[in-house]
Amino acid sequence: MGLWTAAAVVGGAAVAVVSAPFALGAAGFTSAGIAGGSAAAKMMSAAAVANGGGVAAGSLVAVLQSAGAAGLSGAATAAVAGTGGAVGWLASLFRRK
């Protein structure tokens, strides 16, 4: 692995981990709950309709709300870092030589 590729992988992982809480908040998954009128509220509404009135435990909406309220767990941080690293690696493939 070249220096450029390593830097892209590490940079992608770091950017993903740092920006994940901001992205969750912008989508409406906040520490105070789901923000009204947000994308999160629309997701919650759709999930509740699909499940007969409630949001299923372990569903995407429930997991994102948990992360928005309490922050990312160690496993979630590792998953986000891995995804960011993969995106960084893919981006390194398009570097002009």
N, C-alpha and C positions, 0 to 999 in steps of 0.2 A: 504494500500500500504506500503510495507516494505521500509526500508532505501535504500537498493540496487536498488529497482525498481525506487524510486524517483530520485536517483542519475543518473540512466541510462536515464530516461526521460529528466531531465534537461541537462545532458551532451549531449545527442543526439540533443536536440534543439539548444544548444549553438554551437556545432560543425557545424551543418547545416547552421546556420545563418552566421557564420564567414567564412565558406568555399564556400558559394554560389557565391560571387563575383569572387573568384579565379577560380571556375569551369566555370563560364560564360566566363571569359577571356581566359581560356585554350581551350575552345570550339571555340573561335574566335569571340565572341560577346564583342567588346571592346568599349571604350569611343570614339574612332576615327572612328567607323563603323565596318563592318564585315571584318575580316582579310582574305585576299586572300589565297586560297588553304586550308582553315580550314574546320572543320566539319560544322561550321556556313555557310560558303560559299556554301557548297554542299546542305545544307538544303534550303538556299535561292534560289539556282538555281532550285531545285526540286519544290519548292513552286511557283516560277515564271512560270515555264513550265506548272504546273497544273492549274494556274490561267490565262493563256493566256498572260503572259509577265510581270505581276506585282505581288507583294506580297500583299495579302489582309490585310487590317487593322484589327487588332485583332487576326490575325493568330498566331500560336506558334512562328514562326520566328520573327514576328513584336513585340510580347510581350518580347521575349528574347533579341532582339536588344535594345528595350527600357530599359530593366533592365541593360544590359551591358553598355549602354551609360549614363544613369542617376542614376543608382543604384536601389535597390529594394524599392518599395513603402512600406508604412506601412502595407497594406493588404498583399503584397507579402512576406514581412518579417514574418508576422504572419503565412502565409501558409507554408513557409519554416520551421519555428520553429515547427509548428504542425506536419509536416511530419517527421522532425528529432526526435521529441519527441516520435512519434509513432514507429519509427525504434528503438529508445533506449528502449522503453517498450518491443518490440518484442525481442530484444537482451537480455533483462533481463530474459526472459523466458527460455533461454538456459544456464543460469548460473549453474555451477556445485555446488552441495550441499555437 
